[in-house]
Amino acid sequence: MVREVSTRFGRENIGFLWIMVEPLLFAGLVALMWQFMKGSEEHGISVVTFTITGYIPLVLFRQSVSRSVLLFRVNAGLMYHRQIKILDFVFVRFLLEFIGHMMAYFFIAVALYAFGIFPEPYDLGFILLGWLYYSYFTLAVSFVLAPLSEMSETIEKLTPVATYLMIPFSGTFNMMSWIAPGARDILLYSPPVHGMEMMRYGVFGPKLTVYYDFFYPLLFSSVMLAVGLFLCRRVRRTLAVE
């Protein structure tokens, strides 16, 4: 982790804090744009708060997935050290993104709360639970894409497009109660939607009608993680270590 931080951010300027500043800039600019287009409130809740609570987790997904592509090939030389395993590469990069985005989420929530824009959270437990569900799915996808990108160059090309296509299936800009029942039934097959609904309930409480399932996203992500671990084991056999 120390090596990854030093390589990515260096020791100049604010260093590691850039991992928090990056999602803050993304979320802040998108929130301002949405407020300009939609006004200060929609469906009785703050547009800025709604946008930020959805966009920071989305940036976590996009950053984690993007940085998992060709991860093994770039860091293969480190496996000369027996203590370092192939799974460490994926987990460390994800963990850094997770810590940075959690810091950004907490910082901007406290800052906006001080200005009366962010509400007092209704249930901190649901916010944390939603974050864990969303992050677990993100970790599972990273473990699948990292080895797949080594097996096929097509995966490398398609990943940036796929992360954008993830937006409507992440629950970032819509609550499930705001869309048609038919579309809602389809979107609830997407595991991150459940985590997002949990987070939003933790922030806004009964003001919003939420839809989520505790078991389905956990099972889906666990199966995907198992597939990813199998693929990592297969790629490890063909990975050249100098």
GUDOVEX-483160 format. One line per 2 residues: number of its first residue (from 1); their letters; for each residue x, y, z of N, C-alpha, C. Coordinates in steps of 0.1 Angstrom, whole numbers. Example, Ala and Ser with C-alpha at 12.3 -4.5 7.8 and 13.67 -1.06 7.14 Angstrom:
BEGIN
1> AS> 132:-57:78:123:-45:78:132:-33:78; 128:-22:71:137:-11:71:129:0:79;
//
This chain:
BEGIN
1> MV> 8:-12:0:0:0:0:9:13:0; 19:12:8:28:24:8:34:26:-5;
3> RE> 39:16:-12:45:17:-25:34:22:-35; 22:18:-35:12:22:-44:9:37:-42;
5> VS> 8:41:-29:6:55:-26:17:64:-32; 29:60:-29:41:68:-34:42:68:-49;
7> TR> 39:57:-55:40:57:-70:29:65:-76; 17:65:-71:6:71:-77:5:86:-74;
9> FG> 8:90:-61:7:104:-57:20:111:-54; 31:104:-52:43:110:-49:43:116:-35;
11> RE> 53:124:-32:55:130:-19:53:146:-20; 50:151:-32:49:165:-33:34:169:-31;
13> NI> 32:182:-30:19:188:-29:12:182:-17; -1:177:-19:-9:172:-8:-8:157:-8;
15> GF> 0:151:-17:2:136:-16:-10:128:-16; -11:119:-6:-22:109:-5:-36:116:-5;
17> LW> -37:128:0:-50:134:1:-56:136:-13; -49:135:-24:-55:136:-37:-65:125:-39;
19> IM> -63:114:-32:-73:103:-34:-87:106:-28; -87:116:-19:-100:122:-14:-104:133:-22;
21> VE> -95:142:-27:-98:154:-34:-105:151:-48; -99:140:-55:-104:137:-68:-120:134:-68;
23> PL> -125:125:-59:-139:123:-59:-147:135:-55; -141:143:-46:-148:155:-41:-150:165:-53;
25> LF> -140:166:-61:-141:175:-73:-152:170:-83; -151:157:-86:-161:151:-94:-175:153:-89;
27> AG> -177:149:-77:-191:150:-71:-196:164:-69; -187:173:-65:-190:187:-63:-195:194:-76;
29> LV> -187:192:-87:-191:198:-100:-204:192:-106; -206:179:-104:-218:173:-109:-230:178:-101;
31> AL> -228:179:-88:-239:184:-79:-243:198:-83; -233:207:-86:-236:221:-90:-243:221:-103;
33> MW> -239:212:-112:-246:212:-125:-261:207:-124; -263:197:-115:-277:192:-113:-285:203:-106;
35> QF> -280:210:-97:-287:221:-90:-291:232:-100; -282:235:-109:-284:245:-119:-296:241:-128;
37> MK> -296:228:-132:-306:223:-141:-320:220:-134; -320:215:-122:-332:211:-115:-337:219:-104;
39> GS> -328:229:-99:-332:237:-88:-326:231:-75; -330:237:-64:-324:232:-51:-331:220:-45;
41> EE> -343:217:-49:-350:205:-44:-357:198:-55; -358:184:-53:-366:176:-62:-372:165:-54;
43> HG> -385:162:-55:-391:152:-47:-390:154:-32; -389:167:-29:-388:171:-15:-375:169:-8;
45> IS> -364:166:-15:-351:165:-9:-341:173:-17; -330:176:-10:-319:185:-16:-313:178:-28;
47> VV> -312:185:-39:-306:180:-51:-291:178:-49; -285:187:-42:-270:186:-40:-267:174:-32;
49> TF> -275:172:-21:-272:161:-12:-275:147:-19; -286:147:-27:-289:135:-34:-279:131:-44;
51> TI> -274:141:-51:-264:139:-62:-251:134:-56; -246:141:-45:-233:137:-39:-234:123:-33;
53> TG> -245:120:-26:-246:107:-20:-246:95:-30; -249:98:-42:-249:88:-52:-236:88:-61;
55> YI> -231:100:-63:-220:101:-73:-207:96:-67; -204:99:-54:-191:94:-48:-190:79:-49;
57> PL> -200:71:-45:-199:57:-47:-197:53:-61; -204:60:-70:-202:57:-85:-187:59:-89;
59> VL> -181:70:-84:-167:72:-88:-158:61:-82; -162:57:-70:-154:45:-64:-155:33:-73;
61> FR> -166:30:-79:-168:19:-88:-159:21:-100; -161:33:-106:-154:35:-119:-139:35:-117;
63> QS> -134:42:-107:-119:42:-104:-114:28:-101; -121:21:-93:-116:7:-89:-115:-2:-101;
65> VS> -126:-2:-109:-126:-11:-120:-116:-7:-131; -115:6:-133:-105:11:-144:-91:8:-140;
67> RS> -88:8:-127:-74:6:-122:-71:-9:-121; -81:-17:-123:-79:-32:-122:-75:-38:-136;
69> VL> -76:-30:-146:-73:-35:-160:-58:-36:-162; -53:-47:-166:-39:-50:-169:-31:-48:-156;
71> LF> -37:-49:-145:-30:-47:-132:-19:-57:-130; -21:-70:-133:-11:-80:-131:1:-78:-140;
73> RV> -1:-74:-152:10:-72:-161:19:-61:-157; 14:-50:-152:21:-39:-148:30:-42:-135;
75> NA> 24:-50:-126:31:-52:-113:37:-66:-112; 38:-73:-123:43:-87:-123:57:-88:-117;
77> GL> 65:-78:-119:79:-78:-113:79:-79:-98; 69:-74:-91:68:-74:-77:67:-88:-71;
79> MY> 62:-97:-80:60:-111:-75:73:-119:-74; 84:-112:-77:97:-118:-74:98:-120:-59;
81> HR> 92:-111:-51:91:-113:-36:81:-123:-32; 84:-133:-26:75:-144:-23:63:-140:-14;
83> QI> 65:-129:-6:55:-125:3:43:-118:-4; 45:-114:-17:35:-107:-24:28:-117:-33;
85> KI> 15:-117:-32:6:-126:-40:-1:-119:-50; -7:-126:-60:-14:-119:-71:-27:-112:-66;
87> LD> -33:-117:-56:-45:-111:-50:-42:-98:-44; -30:-96:-39:-26:-84:-32:-28:-72:-41;
89> FV> -25:-73:-54:-26:-62:-63:-40:-56:-64; -49:-65:-66:-63:-60:-67:-68:-55:-54;
91> FV> -66:-62:-43:-71:-58:-30:-65:-45:-25; -52:-43:-27:-46:-30:-23:-51:-18:-30;
93> RF> -52:-19:-43:-58:-8:-51:-72:-5:-48; -80:-15:-46:-94:-13:-41:-94:-7:-28;
95> LL> -86:-12:-19:-86:-6:-5:-83:8:-4; -73:12:-12:-69:27:-13:-81:35:-18;
97> EF> -87:30:-29:-99:37:-34:-110:38:-24; -112:27:-17:-123:26:-7:-121:36:4;
99> IG> -108:37:9:-105:46:20:-106:61:15; -101:64:3:-102:77:-2:-116:82:-4;
101> HM> -124:73:-10:-138:78:-12:-147:78:0; -144:70:10:-151:71:23:-147:84:30;
103> MA> -134:88:29:-130:101:35:-137:112:28; -138:111:14:-145:122:7:-159:123:11;
105> YF> -166:112:12:-180:111:16:-182:118:29; -174:114:39:-175:119:52:-172:134:53;
107> FI> -161:138:46:-157:152:46:-168:161:40; -173:158:28:-183:166:22:-196:166:29;
109> AV> -200:155:36:-212:155:44:-211:164:56; -200:164:63:-198:173:74:-198:187:70;
111> AL> -191:190:59:-190:204:54:-204:209:50; -211:201:42:-225:206:38:-234:207:50;
113> YA> -233:198:60:-241:198:72:-239:211:79; -226:216:80:-223:228:86:-230:240:80;
115> FG> -233:239:67:-240:250:59:-255:248:58; -259:237:65:-274:234:65:-279:228:52;
117> IF> -270:222:44:-274:216:31:-276:201:32; -267:195:40:-268:181:42:-276:178:55;
119> PE> -287:169:54:-295:166:66:-288:158:76; -293:158:88:-287:149:99:-291:135:95;
121> PY> -281:126:93:-284:112:89:-295:106:97; -304:99:90:-315:92:97:-310:79:104;
123> DL> -301:72:98:-296:59:103:-282:57:98; -272:59:106:-258:57:102:-255:43:98;
125> GF> -262:34:105:-260:20:102:-263:16:88; -274:21:83:-278:19:69:-269:25:59;
127> IL> -263:37:62:-254:43:53:-241:34:52; -236:29:64:-224:21:63:-227:7:57;
129> LG> -239:2:59:-243:-11:53:-244:-10:38; -250:1:33:-251:3:19:-237:5:13;
131> WL> -228:12:20:-215:14:15:-208:0:13; -209:-8:23:-203:-21:23:-208:-30:12;
133> YY> -222:-30:10:-228:-38:-1:-222:-33:-15; -222:-19:-17:-218:-13:-29:-203:-16:-31;
135> SY> -195:-15:-21:-181:-18:-22:-177:-32:-24; -185:-41:-18:-183:-55:-20:-185:-59:-35;
137> FT> -195:-54:-41:-198:-56:-55:-187:-51:-63; -182:-39:-60:-171:-32:-67:-158:-41:-66;
139> LA> -155:-46:-55:-144:-55:-53:-145:-67:-61; -157:-73:-61:-159:-86:-69:-157:-83:-84;
141> VS> -162:-72:-89:-161:-69:-103:-146:-67:-106; -138:-60:-97:-124:-58:-100:-116:-71:-100;
143> FV> -120:-80:-92:-113:-93:-92:-116:-101:-105; -128:-99:-111:-131:-105:-124:-124:-99:-135;
145> LA> -124:-85:-136:-118:-78:-147:-103:-79:-148; -97:-79:-136:-82:-79:-136:-77:-91:-144;
147> PL> -81:-103:-141:-76:-115:-149:-81:-115:-163; -94:-111:-165:-100:-111:-179:-92:-102:-188;
149> SE> -87:-90:-183:-80:-81:-191:-66:-86:-195; -61:-96:-188:-49:-103:-192:-52:-113:-202;
151> MS> -64:-119:-203:-67:-129:-212:-71:-123:-226; -77:-111:-226:-82:-106:-238:-80:-90:-239;
153> ET> -75:-85:-250:-73:-71:-251:-86:-64:-253; -96:-71:-257:-109:-65:-259:-115:-60:-246;
155> IE> -112:-67:-235:-117:-62:-222:-112:-48:-219; -99:-46:-222:-92:-33:-219:-99:-22:-227;
157> KL> -103:-25:-239:-110:-15:-247:-124:-12:-243; -131:-22:-238:-145:-21:-235:-148:-16:-221;
159> TP> -138:-17:-212:-140:-13:-198:-144:1:-197; -137:11:-203:-142:25:-201:-156:28:-205;
161> VA> -160:21:-216:-174:22:-221:-184:16:-211; -180:4:-205:-188:-3:-196:-191:5:-183;
163> TY> -180:12:-179:-182:20:-166:-192:31:-168; -193:37:-180:-203:47:-183:-217:40:-184;
165> LM> -218:29:-190:-231:22:-191:-236:17:-177; -227:17:-167:-230:13:-154:-239:24:-147;
167> IP> -238:36:-152:-245:47:-145:-260:44:-143; -268:41:-154:-282:38:-151:-285:26:-143;
169> FS> -275:17:-141:-278:5:-134:-272:6:-119; -268:18:-115:-262:20:-102:-271:26:-92;
171> GT> -282:32:-97:-291:39:-88:-286:53:-84; -276:58:-92:-270:71:-88:-279:83:-89;
173> FN> -287:84:-100:-295:96:-102:-310:94:-101; -314:82:-97:-328:79:-95:-331:70:-84;
175> MM> -341:72:-76:-346:62:-67:-355:53:-74; -356:41:-69:-364:30:-75:-379:34:-75;
177> SW> -383:42:-64:-397:45:-63:-401:56:-73; -391:62:-80:-394:73:-89:-396:68:-104;
179> IA> -393:55:-106:-394:50:-120:-405:40:-121; -409:37:-133:-420:28:-136:-417:14:-130;
181> PG> -428:7:-125:-426:-6:-119:-419:-16:-128; -421:-16:-141:-415:-26:-150:-399:-23:-150;
183> AR> -396:-10:-151:-381:-7:-152:-375:-10:-138; -383:-8:-127:-378:-10:-114:-374:-25:-112;
185> DI> -383:-33:-117:-381:-48:-115:-368:-52:-122; -365:-46:-133:-353:-49:-141:-340:-44:-133;
187> LL> -341:-31:-129:-330:-25:-122:-326:-32:-109; -336:-38:-102:-333:-44:-90:-325:-57:-91;
189> YS> -323:-61:-103:-314:-72:-106:-299:-68:-105; -297:-55:-105:-284:-49:-104:-280:-48:-89;
191> PP> -270:-55:-84:-266:-54:-70:-263:-41:-64; -256:-32:-71:-253:-19:-65:-265:-10:-62;
193> VH> -276:-13:-69:-289:-5:-67:-293:-7:-52; -292:-19:-47:-296:-22:-34:-288:-14:-24;
195> GM> -275:-14:-26:-266:-7:-17:-269:8:-17; -272:13:-29:-275:28:-31:-288:31:-23;
197> EM> -298:22:-25:-311:25:-18:-309:25:-3; -300:16:2:-297:15:17:-291:28:21;
199> MR> -281:33:14:-274:45:17:-284:57:18; -292:58:7:-302:69:7:-312:68:18;
201> YG> -316:56:22:-325:55:33:-318:60:46; -305:56:47:-297:60:59:-296:75:60;
203> VF> -296:82:49:-294:97:49:-308:104:50; -318:100:43:-330:107:42:-341:101:51;
205> GP> -340:88:54:-350:81:62:-364:80:55; -375:80:62:-388:78:56:-393:88:46;
207> KL> -385:98:44:-389:108:33:-389:101:19; -381:90:18:-381:83:6:-386:69:7;
209> TV> -392:64:-3:-396:50:-4:-385:42:-10; -380:32:-4:-368:25:-9:-371:11:-11;
211> YY> -363:5:-20:-365:-9:-24:-351:-16:-23; -350:-26:-15:-337:-33:-14:-339:-47:-8;
213> DF> -329:-55:-11:-329:-69:-5:-316:-71:1; -316:-77:13:-303:-80:20:-296:-92:14;
215> FY> -303:-102:9:-297:-114:5:-292:-114:-9; -300:-110:-18:-296:-111:-33:-283:-105:-36;
217> PL> -281:-92:-33:-268:-86:-37:-256:-92:-31; -257:-97:-19:-246:-104:-12:-243:-117:-19;
219> LF> -253:-125:-23:-251:-137:-30:-245:-135:-44; -250:-125:-51:-245:-122:-64:-231:-118:-64;
221> SS> -227:-109:-55:-213:-105:-54:-204:-116:-49; -209:-125:-40:-201:-136:-36:-197:-145:-47;
223> VM> -207:-148:-55:-205:-157:-67:-196:-151:-76; -197:-138:-79:-188:-131:-88:-174:-131:-82;
225> LA> -172:-129:-69:-159:-129:-63:-153:-143:-65; -161:-153:-63:-155:-167:-64:-150:-169:-79;
227> VG> -158:-164:-88:-154:-165:-102:-141:-158:-105; -140:-146:-99:-128:-138:-100:-116:-144:-94;
229> LF> -117:-150:-82:-106:-157:-76:-101:-169:-84; -111:-176:-91:-108:-188:-99:-100:-183:-111;
231> LC> -104:-171:-117:-97:-166:-129:-83:-161:-125; -82:-155:-113:-69:-150:-109:-59:-162:-107;
233> RR> -64:-173:-102:-56:-185:-101:-51:-191:-114; -60:-190:-124:-57:-195:-137:-47:-186:-144;
235> VR> -48:-172:-143:-39:-163:-149:-25:-164:-142; -25:-167:-129:-12:-168:-122:-3:-178:-128;
237> RT> -9:-189:-133:0:-199:-139:7:-195:-152; 1:-185:-158:7:-181:-171:14:-168:-170;
239> LA> 14:-162:-158:20:-148:-157:35:-150:-156; 43:-143:-164:57:-143:-164:63:-134:-153;
241> VE> 71:-139:-144:77:-131:-134:92:-130:-136; 96:-118:-137:111:-116:-140:119:-116:-127;
//
